[in-house]
């Protein structure tokens, strides 16, 4: 199941389950502003692209589902790389379509 991470991994902005957020295929999570304006669509951890994070329903419309049964994660994440390393990767990959990375 998708982990709903609680923060933008770059700017540390809170991203509650209903927030607009971007994720890569490894579930790295970023706010739209960082994903688009700072990272230019390049995940600084894996080099992949981003998609909008889906919203998990608050209610259990089916038994065992929804935020009431599967709450968001609480472990906050931060970059494993320096800002220089992130900038270098973004510069190298920002003009390469995600499917070709």
C-alpha positions as CSV (number, residue, x, y, z in Angstrom):
1,X,0.0,0.0,0.0
2,X,1.1,3.5,-0.8
3,X,2.8,5.3,2.2
4,X,1.4,8.7,2.7
5,X,4.5,10.6,3.8
6,X,3.8,13.6,6.0
7,X,6.2,16.2,4.5
8,X,7.9,17.5,1.5
9,X,11.3,15.9,1.5
10,X,13.0,19.1,0.3
11,X,11.3,22.0,2.1
12,X,9.8,20.1,5.0
13,X,6.3,21.6,4.3
14,X,3.5,19.5,6.0
15,X,1.6,17.4,3.5
16,X,-1.4,15.9,5.2
17,X,-3.3,13.1,3.4
18,X,-5.6,15.5,1.5
19,X,-2.7,17.8,0.3
20,X,-1.6,18.2,-3.2
21,X,1.7,16.3,-3.4
22,X,4.0,14.7,-6.0
23,X,5.6,11.3,-5.7
24,X,8.0,9.2,-7.7
25,X,7.9,5.4,-8.1
26,X,9.7,5.0,-4.8
27,X,7.1,7.1,-3.1
28,X,9.6,10.0,-2.5
29,X,7.2,12.9,-1.7
30,X,7.4,16.6,-2.5
31,X,5.1,19.6,-2.5
32,X,4.1,20.8,-6.0
33,X,6.3,23.9,-5.7
34,X,9.5,22.0,-5.0
35,X,8.7,19.2,-7.6
36,X,8.0,21.7,-10.4
37,X,10.0,24.8,-9.6
38,X,13.1,23.5,-7.8
39,X,13.4,19.9,-9.0
40,X,12.0,20.5,-12.5
41,X,10.3,17.1,-12.4
42,X,13.4,15.2,-11.4
43,X,13.4,13.1,-8.2
44,X,16.6,14.0,-6.4
45,X,16.8,10.5,-4.9
46,X,16.3,8.3,-7.9
47,X,16.2,10.5,-11.0
48,X,12.7,9.5,-11.9
49,X,9.7,11.7,-12.6
50,X,6.7,12.7,-10.5
51,X,3.0,12.0,-10.5
52,X,0.3,13.5,-8.3
53,X,-0.1,11.5,-5.1
54,X,-3.6,10.0,-4.9
55,X,-6.0,10.9,-2.1
56,X,-6.8,8.1,0.3
57,X,-10.5,8.3,1.3
58,X,-11.1,9.3,4.9
59,X,-14.0,6.9,5.3
60,X,-13.9,3.1,5.0
61,X,-16.2,2.7,2.0
62,X,-15.1,-0.9,1.9
63,X,-14.2,-3.0,4.9
64,X,-10.6,-2.3,6.0
65,X,-10.0,0.7,3.7
66,X,-9.6,4.4,4.2
67,X,-7.6,6.6,6.5
68,X,-9.5,5.2,9.5
69,X,-7.8,1.8,8.8
70,X,-4.6,2.9,7.1
71,X,-3.5,6.2,8.5
72,X,-0.7,8.3,6.9
73,X,2.9,7.8,7.9
74,X,4.5,9.8,10.6
75,X,8.3,9.5,9.7
76,X,9.5,12.8,8.3
77,X,12.1,12.5,5.5
78,X,14.8,14.9,4.4
79,X,17.3,14.8,1.5
80,X,20.1,12.3,1.6
81,X,22.1,14.5,-0.8
82,X,23.6,17.9,-0.6
83,X,21.9,20.8,-2.4
84,X,24.9,20.8,-4.8
85,X,24.4,17.1,-5.6
86,X,20.7,17.7,-6.1
87,X,21.3,20.7,-8.4
88,X,23.8,18.6,-10.4
89,X,21.4,15.7,-10.9
90,X,18.4,18.0,-11.8
91,X,20.6,20.0,-14.3
92,X,21.7,16.7,-16.0
93,X,18.2,15.2,-16.2
94,X,15.6,18.0,-16.4
95,X,15.5,18.0,-20.2
96,X,15.4,14.2,-20.5
97,X,11.8,12.8,-20.5
98,X,11.1,10.5,-17.5
99,X,10.5,7.5,-19.7
100,X,14.1,7.9,-21.1
101,X,15.9,8.3,-17.8
